[in-house]
Every structure is written in C-alpha cells, then in structure tokens.
Amino acid sequence: MREFRYRALSLAGETVTGLRQAPSVSALAQELSAQNLILLSGRPTFGLFGRGGRIRRQDLLDFTLHMATSLGAGIPVIQALRDVEAGMSGQRFGAVIKALREEISSGSQVAEAMSHHPDVFPELYLALVSAGESSGNLDATLAELVTYLEWSTDLQGKIKQALLYPGILATATLGLFLLMVVFVIPRFMSVFQELDYELPTLTLRVLAVGSFFQHWWPFLVGGVAALVIGLRLVKRSERGRYELDRLTLSLPVIGGFRRQLALSRFARNFAMLFGSGLDILRVLTLLQRVVTNSVVAAEIAEARRRVVSGDTLARAFAGSPNFPPLLKRLISVGEQSGNLDATLTKAADYLDKELPRAIKRLFTVLEALIIVLLGALIAVSALSMLLPIFQIQGQITK
C-alpha cells in the first residue's frame, strides 16, 4: 500500500483534496469513483512525513481524547474533526484528519474513512471504532480507547526507561574497553617491546585483541550490520519470526518478561474488544493479528480453532503452555458467570501490577551482568599493564 495525495472532483463540481492509501493510482481512482469522486491527480507522498512516515503515539492519543470529549459533549463528528484539524495545521496528522473529514462529509462511515489510513489507525483501533459506531456509542468507545492508549504509552515509557540505564552502561563499557585495548595498552606496551622484553601471555593476548579491532573493524561493523539485516529478514518470514520468539521466551528473565507483556496485552485487548460487543471468534481473530509475540499468537489461533469446533473458551486455552493457570481459571470463571470482559479486565489489572516487577527484575539482571562484565574487562586491562611491571620488579630484586 502507498499513500497518495489526491485531488478529485465531486458530482457537484467541487474540488476535493486529501490523503489516501491505495495499491496504485488506478486503484485510487476506483475507490474514489465508488464515492462519486473523479480523480484529477494523485501523487505518492515522500519525505520525512511521506511514505513510510509514522504518526506519533501521543498524536493518536491526543486525537482520540479530543474526539471522545467532543462527541461526549454532543458536538457532531464533522465539527469535532474540524476543531482537531485547526490545531494540527501543517502536520501530517492534520492532513489525515482533513481527509477523514472530507470522506465522512461525502457519506463514509467513521471507521471506513479511518481504514484508508492503516499506518495511522491500527486494526484494533478500527475494530473498536466500527463496533462503537454500529452500537451508537462511539463517544464511549473512544473514551475506552483513550484509557487503552494511555496504558500502552505509559507501559512503553516504563520499558524504555528501564532499558535506558543498562544501554548507556553497556555502551560506556564497550567504549572504555575499545579505548584501552586499541590505544592505551598498545602505547604503554610499546616501551617494553622496544627493549625486546618478553611480555606475559595475558598482555600478548590483549594486544592481539586490540590489533584485531584496529585492523579488522570494517569487517566487524559489516558483520554486525549483516547480522541485523539477517535478523530482520528472518523476522519477515512467519516461521523465522516464530522461532525467534520461541527462543526469546525460553531465555531466563527476558522470556518471563516477554510472556508477561504479551499476556497483559492479551487480557486488556480481549476485555476491551469483547466489552465493545464483538463476538469471541472476531475477538480472537483480531488478537491473533495484533499480539506481537508469534508463539502466543499461534496459541490464540489454536484456541480459536477449538472454539470453532465447539469447545468453550476455557477449554480452548487449557492446552496453551504460555497461559498461566490463574489466567485460564479467570477465563473459566468469567465465561461461567457471563462477565468475561469484567473478569479479564481484573486479570489485566493484576498482570499490569506484575509488569513493573518483571521490568525491575529484567533491569536488575541486565545491570548486574553489565557491571560484572565491566569489572572483568577493567581487571583484564589493568593486569595486562601491571604484569610486565611486576615481572621487571621481580628481576631487579633478584
């Protein structure tokens, strides 16, 4: 899909402009024709905010909050969009909102207009808006989306904050090690080498490491780049992504954190989608697509298959190894009581409380590993310089 900036002519003779996603210009013309619009020009967008550009999560949150507040106060959708657009002039999101307003003014549903901008409005968002629009409770649905987006943004911020310090510490450790083995130690040892002094084995090995980095760094950089590109290519295939996620889940601490994160999102999204009026099969289909962990997504797909075959939701998840007994029990209780959305909301709240602990455990382990590594590198670097001095002192005393 590509994004086009188009100019079209309505049956009333008015010129309409906007942004729209389409596979090609001809497909764009057909889509506009279905809305009684004649395409005059359509150019793909490029640049910083063009093709491939992304809307910030905070922008989507602000937009949703404004729309929920406006609709809740009885302001019509078109007027609410016009108000939001006025506050975002010159931004790409402002152009998207303008396109929404024009399409809705032409008779499109809100969810239908949003679906033409999949890079802005994710599938989960569209499903909830569609359900809220169908039930006549779009303002309440948008208010629920605000809560969800705030939770998601806050969670993402906590994860980034937790990984910031270990990342800085790891970068500083690597930089210090390279500085020592590439510049400091070789210059210090050059004095002993000029005297034809036999250096200790540890010192020779450290010098060899420094020489390796000094002469082969382009290949090392290329190797790291090839590894990153290779991982991205592997993640593009369904099988490769599944194997990487399976490997990650098997790792100590990191695996538990990834599992906790996936289950928290599952419970939160399930409660929100099911509470909006979507049936279980539709909810499971959406969750299978939006869950970022392929292993958990595969278990959701298997559960959906079992529900289609006639199993209850609790029995469908009974054989899912990554779903803990407590979550399975809560699904069963919610299903039996008829309050599945409320029960899973409580489960999500519980999992959310556990997430900071999981983040703290991950942070503690990463910090400890980096500190141990830093200490080991400093010790090796110091010994490689001190051992020759100690040996000379020993020979002098003899």
C-alpha positions as CSV (number, residue, x, y, z in Angstrom):
1,M,0.0,0.0,0.0
2,R,1.2,3.5,-0.8
3,E,-0.1,6.8,0.3
4,F,-1.3,9.3,-2.3
5,R,-2.1,13.0,-2.1
6,Y,-5.0,13.3,-4.4
7,R,-7.2,16.0,-6.0
8,A,-10.7,14.9,-7.1
9,L,-13.9,16.4,-8.5
10,S,-17.3,15.8,-6.9
11,L,-20.6,15.5,-8.8
12,A,-21.4,18.9,-7.6
13,G,-18.4,20.3,-9.3
14,E,-16.4,20.9,-6.0
15,T,-12.7,20.1,-5.8
16,V,-11.8,17.7,-3.0
17,T,-8.2,17.1,-1.8
18,G,-6.8,14.7,0.7
19,L,-4.5,11.7,1.6
20,R,-5.5,8.1,1.0
21,Q,-3.8,4.7,1.0
22,A,-4.1,2.6,-2.2
23,P,-2.0,0.0,-4.1
24,S,-1.8,2.2,-7.2
25,V,-3.2,5.3,-8.9
26,S,-5.7,3.2,-10.8
27,A,-6.9,1.6,-7.6
28,L,-7.2,5.0,-6.0
29,A,-9.3,6.2,-8.9
30,Q,-11.6,3.2,-8.5
31,E,-12.0,3.8,-4.7
32,L,-12.8,7.5,-5.3
33,S,-15.2,6.6,-8.1
34,A,-17.2,4.5,-5.7
35,Q,-17.7,7.6,-3.6
36,N,-18.8,9.6,-6.7
37,L,-15.5,11.4,-7.0
38,I,-13.5,11.8,-10.2
39,L,-9.7,11.6,-9.7
40,L,-7.9,14.6,-11.2
41,S,-4.4,13.9,-9.9
42,G,-2.8,11.5,-7.4
43,R,0.8,11.7,-6.4
44,P,2.6,9.4,-3.9
45,T,3.9,11.2,-0.8
46,F,7.6,11.0,0.1
47,G,10.0,12.7,2.5
48,L,10.1,13.0,6.3
49,F,6.3,12.8,6.7
50,G,5.6,11.0,3.5
51,R,5.6,7.4,2.6
52,G,6.7,5.2,5.5
53,G,6.4,8.2,7.9
54,R,4.7,7.4,11.2
55,I,2.3,9.2,13.4
56,R,3.5,9.6,17.0
57,R,1.5,7.6,19.5
58,Q,1.0,10.7,21.5
59,D,-0.7,12.4,18.5
60,L,-3.1,9.5,18.2
61,L,-3.8,9.7,21.9
62,D,-4.5,13.5,21.7
63,F,-6.7,13.0,18.7
64,T,-8.7,10.2,20.4
65,L,-9.1,12.2,23.6
66,H,-10.3,15.3,21.7
67,M,-12.8,13.3,19.7
68,A,-14.1,11.4,22.8
69,T,-14.6,14.6,24.7
70,S,-16.2,16.4,21.8
71,L,-18.6,13.6,20.9
72,G,-19.5,13.1,24.6
73,A,-20.4,16.8,24.8
74,G,-22.8,16.4,21.8
75,I,-20.6,18.0,19.1
76,P,-21.1,16.4,15.7
77,V,-18.3,14.4,14.2
78,I,-17.6,16.8,11.3
79,Q,-17.3,19.8,13.7
80,A,-15.1,17.8,16.1
81,L,-12.7,16.8,13.2
82,R,-12.6,20.4,12.1
83,D,-11.6,21.6,15.6
84,V,-8.8,19.0,15.8
85,E,-7.6,19.8,12.3
86,A,-7.4,23.5,13.2
87,G,-5.0,22.7,16.0
88,M,-2.8,20.5,13.8
89,S,-2.3,22.6,10.7
90,G,1.0,21.9,8.9
91,Q,1.4,18.5,10.4
92,R,0.9,15.2,8.5
93,F,-1.7,14.1,11.0
94,G,-3.6,17.3,10.2
95,A,-3.7,16.3,6.6
96,V,-5.0,12.9,7.6
97,I,-7.8,14.5,9.7
98,K,-8.7,16.7,6.8
99,A,-9.0,13.6,4.6
100,L,-11.2,11.9,7.2
101,R,-13.5,15.0,7.4
102,E,-13.9,15.2,3.7
103,E,-14.7,11.5,3.3
104,I,-17.2,11.5,6.2
105,S,-18.8,14.6,4.7
106,S,-19.2,12.6,1.5
107,G,-21.1,9.9,3.3
108,S,-18.5,7.5,4.5
109,Q,-18.7,5.9,8.0
110,V,-16.0,7.0,10.5
111,A,-14.4,3.5,10.6
112,E,-14.5,3.2,6.9
113,A,-12.7,6.6,6.4
114,M,-10.1,5.6,9.1
115,S,-9.5,2.3,7.3
116,H,-8.0,4.2,4.4
117,H,-5.1,5.2,6.7
118,P,-3.8,1.9,8.2
119,D,-0.4,3.4,9.0
120,V,-2.3,5.8,11.4
121,F,-5.2,3.8,12.8
122,P,-4.2,0.2,13.6
123,E,-6.6,-2.7,13.1
124,L,-7.5,-3.0,16.8
125,Y,-8.4,0.7,16.8
126,L,-10.6,0.4,13.7
127,A,-12.4,-2.7,15.1
128,L,-13.4,-0.8,18.2
129,V,-14.5,2.3,16.3
130,S,-16.6,0.2,14.0
131,A,-18.2,-1.6,16.9
132,G,-18.9,1.7,18.7
133,E,-20.3,3.3,15.6
134,S,-22.6,0.3,15.0
135,S,-23.9,0.4,18.6
136,G,-24.3,4.2,18.6
137,N,-21.8,4.5,21.5
138,L,-18.8,5.9,19.6
139,D,-18.0,8.5,22.3
140,A,-17.9,5.8,25.0
141,T,-15.7,3.6,22.7
142,L,-13.3,6.4,22.1
143,A,-13.1,7.1,25.8
144,E,-12.2,3.5,26.3
145,L,-9.6,3.8,23.6
146,V,-8.1,6.8,25.4
147,T,-7.7,4.7,28.5
148,Y,-6.1,1.9,26.5
149,L,-3.7,4.2,24.6
150,E,-2.7,5.9,27.9
151,W,-1.9,2.5,29.4
152,S,0.0,1.4,26.3
153,T,2.0,4.7,26.2
154,D,2.8,4.5,29.9
155,L,3.9,0.9,29.6
156,Q,6.1,1.7,26.6
157,G,7.7,4.6,28.5
158,K,8.4,2.3,31.5
159,I,10.1,-0.3,29.3
160,K,12.3,2.4,27.6
161,Q,13.2,4.0,30.9
162,A,14.1,0.6,32.4
163,L,16.4,-0.2,29.4
164,L,18.0,3.3,29.2
165,Y,20.5,2.9,32.0
166,P,21.7,-0.6,31.1
167,G,22.0,0.6,27.5
168,I,24.1,3.6,28.5
169,L,26.2,1.4,30.8
170,A,26.8,-1.2,28.1
171,T,27.8,1.4,25.6
172,A,30.2,3.1,28.0
173,T,31.7,-0.3,28.9
174,L,32.3,-1.2,25.3
175,G,33.8,2.2,24.5
176,L,36.1,2.0,27.5
177,F,37.3,-1.5,26.6
178,L,38.0,-0.5,23.0
179,L,39.8,2.7,24.1
180,M,42.1,0.6,26.4
181,V,42.9,-2.3,24.0
182,V,43.2,-0.2,20.9
183,F,45.0,2.9,22.1
184,V,46.2,2.9,25.8
185,I,47.6,-0.6,26.3
186,P,49.5,-0.8,22.9
187,R,51.2,2.6,23.5
188,F,52.1,1.6,27.1
189,M,53.5,-1.8,26.0
190,S,55.5,-0.3,23.1
191,V,58.2,0.7,25.6
192,F,58.7,-3.0,26.6
193,Q,58.6,-4.2,23.0
194,E,61.3,-1.7,22.0
195,L,63.5,-3.3,24.8
196,D,62.8,-6.7,23.4
197,Y,61.2,-7.6,26.7
198,E,59.2,-10.8,26.7
199,L,55.6,-9.8,27.6
200,P,53.3,-12.1,29.7
201,T,50.8,-14.3,27.8
202,L,47.8,-12.2,29.1
203,T,49.4,-9.0,27.8
204,L,50.1,-10.5,24.4
205,R,46.5,-11.7,24.1
206,V,45.1,-8.3,25.0
207,L,47.5,-6.7,22.4
208,A,46.2,-9.3,19.9
209,V,42.6,-8.3,20.6
210,G,43.5,-4.6,20.2
211,S,45.3,-5.3,16.9
212,F,42.3,-7.3,15.7
213,F,39.9,-4.5,16.4
214,Q,42.3,-1.9,14.9
215,H,42.8,-3.7,11.6
216,W,39.6,-5.6,11.1
217,W,37.0,-3.1,12.4
218,P,35.4,-2.6,8.9
219,F,34.6,-6.4,8.8
220,L,33.3,-6.3,12.4
221,V,31.0,-3.4,11.5
222,G,29.9,-5.2,8.4
223,G,29.3,-8.4,10.3
224,V,27.1,-6.6,12.8
225,A,25.2,-4.9,10.0
226,A,24.8,-8.3,8.3
227,L,23.5,-9.8,11.5
228,V,20.9,-7.0,12.0
229,I,19.8,-7.3,8.4
230,G,19.7,-11.1,8.6
231,L,17.5,-10.9,11.8
232,R,15.1,-8.5,10.0
233,L,14.9,-10.8,7.0
234,V,14.2,-13.8,9.3
235,K,11.5,-11.9,11.2
236,R,9.8,-11.2,7.9
237,S,9.0,-14.9,7.4
238,E,6.3,-16.4,9.6
239,R,8.4,-19.4,10.5
240,G,11.5,-17.3,11.3
241,R,9.6,-14.9,13.5
242,Y,8.0,-17.8,15.4
243,E,11.4,-19.5,16.1
244,L,12.9,-16.2,17.3
245,D,10.0,-15.6,19.6
246,R,10.2,-19.2,20.9
247,L,13.9,-18.7,21.6
248,T,13.3,-15.4,23.4
249,L,10.6,-17.0,25.6
250,S,13.0,-19.7,26.6
251,L,15.5,-17.3,27.9
252,P,15.7,-16.7,31.7
253,V,14.2,-13.4,33.0
254,I,13.8,-12.0,29.5
255,G,11.5,-14.8,28.5
256,G,9.3,-14.3,31.6
257,F,9.1,-10.5,30.9
258,R,8.1,-11.0,27.2
259,R,5.5,-13.6,28.3
260,Q,4.1,-11.3,31.0
261,L,3.9,-8.4,28.5
262,A,2.1,-10.5,25.8
263,L,-0.4,-11.8,28.3
264,S,-1.1,-8.4,29.8
265,R,-1.9,-7.1,26.3
266,F,-4.0,-10.1,25.5
267,A,-6.2,-9.7,28.6
268,R,-6.5,-5.9,28.2
269,N,-7.4,-6.1,24.5
270,F,-9.7,-9.1,24.9
271,A,-11.7,-7.3,27.6
272,M,-11.9,-4.1,25.6
273,L,-12.9,-5.8,22.3
274,F,-15.4,-8.2,23.9
275,G,-16.9,-5.4,26.0
276,S,-17.5,-3.4,22.8
277,G,-19.9,-6.1,21.5
278,L,-17.7,-8.1,19.2
279,D,-18.2,-11.9,19.3
280,I,-15.5,-14.2,20.7
281,L,-14.4,-15.5,17.2
282,R,-13.9,-12.0,15.9
283,V,-12.0,-11.0,19.1
284,L,-9.7,-14.0,18.8
285,T,-9.1,-13.2,15.1
286,L,-8.1,-9.7,15.9
287,L,-5.9,-10.7,18.9
288,Q,-4.1,-13.2,16.8
289,R,-3.1,-10.4,14.4
290,V,-2.2,-7.7,16.9
291,V,-0.3,-9.8,19.5
292,T,3.4,-9.1,18.8
293,N,4.7,-12.5,20.1
294,S,4.2,-15.2,17.4
295,V,4.2,-18.0,19.9
296,V,1.4,-16.5,21.9
297,A,-0.4,-15.6,18.6
298,A,-0.2,-19.3,17.5
299,E,-1.7,-20.4,20.8
300,I,-4.6,-17.9,20.3
301,A,-5.1,-19.2,16.7
302,E,-5.3,-22.8,18.1
303,A,-7.7,-21.7,20.7
304,R,-9.9,-20.0,18.0
305,R,-9.8,-23.3,16.0
306,R,-11.0,-25.2,19.1
307,V,-13.8,-22.7,19.8
308,V,-15.0,-23.1,16.2
309,S,-15.0,-26.8,16.8
310,G,-17.4,-26.4,19.7
311,D,-15.1,-26.0,22.8
312,T,-15.7,-23.4,25.4
313,L,-13.1,-20.6,25.6
314,A,-11.7,-22.0,28.9
315,R,-11.2,-25.5,27.3
316,A,-9.8,-23.9,24.2
317,F,-6.9,-22.3,26.2
318,A,-6.5,-25.3,28.5
319,G,-3.6,-26.7,26.4
320,S,-1.8,-23.3,25.9
321,P,1.6,-23.6,27.7
322,N,2.3,-19.9,27.8
323,F,-1.0,-19.1,29.5
324,P,-0.6,-19.4,33.3
325,P,-3.2,-21.4,35.4
326,L,-4.5,-18.2,37.1
327,L,-5.4,-16.6,33.7
328,K,-7.0,-19.9,32.5
329,R,-9.0,-20.0,35.7
330,L,-10.2,-16.4,35.4
331,I,-11.3,-17.1,31.8
332,S,-13.3,-20.1,33.0
333,V,-14.9,-18.1,35.9
334,G,-15.7,-15.2,33.6
335,E,-17.2,-17.5,31.0
336,Q,-19.4,-19.2,33.5
337,S,-20.6,-16.0,35.2
338,G,-21.3,-14.2,31.9
339,N,-18.9,-11.4,32.9
340,L,-15.9,-12.3,30.7
341,D,-15.0,-8.7,29.9
342,A,-15.1,-7.6,33.5
343,T,-13.1,-10.7,34.7
344,L,-10.4,-10.2,32.1
345,T,-10.2,-6.5,32.9
346,K,-9.4,-7.6,36.5
347,A,-6.9,-10.1,35.1
348,A,-5.3,-7.3,33.0
349,D,-5.1,-5.1,36.1
350,Y,-3.3,-7.9,38.0
351,L,-0.9,-8.5,35.2
352,D,-0.2,-4.8,34.9
353,K,0.8,-4.7,38.6
354,E,3.2,-7.6,37.9
355,L,4.7,-6.0,34.9
356,P,6.7,-3.3,36.9
357,R,8.2,-6.2,38.9
358,A,9.1,-8.1,35.8
359,I,10.7,-4.9,34.4
360,K,12.6,-4.4,37.6
361,R,13.9,-8.0,37.5
362,L,15.0,-7.6,33.9
363,F,16.7,-4.3,34.8
364,T,18.4,-5.8,37.8
365,V,19.8,-8.8,35.9
366,L,21.0,-6.7,33.0
367,E,22.6,-4.2,35.3
368,A,24.4,-7.0,37.2
369,L,25.6,-8.6,34.1
370,I,27.0,-5.4,32.7
371,I,28.7,-4.5,35.9
372,V,30.3,-7.9,36.1
373,L,31.4,-7.6,32.5
374,L,32.8,-4.1,33.2
375,G,34.7,-5.3,36.2
376,A,36.2,-8.2,34.3
377,L,37.3,-6.0,31.4
378,I,38.8,-3.5,33.7
379,A,40.6,-6.2,35.6
380,V,42.0,-7.8,32.5
381,S,43.1,-4.4,31.1
382,A,44.8,-3.5,34.4
383,L,46.6,-6.8,34.7
384,S,47.8,-6.7,31.1
385,M,49.6,-3.5,32.0
386,L,50.7,-4.3,35.5
387,L,52.1,-7.9,34.9
388,P,55.1,-6.6,32.8
389,I,55.9,-4.1,35.6
390,F,55.7,-6.8,38.3
391,Q,58.0,-9.1,36.3
392,I,60.6,-6.3,35.8
393,Q,60.5,-5.6,39.6
394,G,61.0,-9.2,40.3
395,Q,64.0,-9.4,38.0
396,I,65.5,-6.3,39.6
397,T,65.2,-7.6,43.2
398,K,66.8,-10.9,42.1
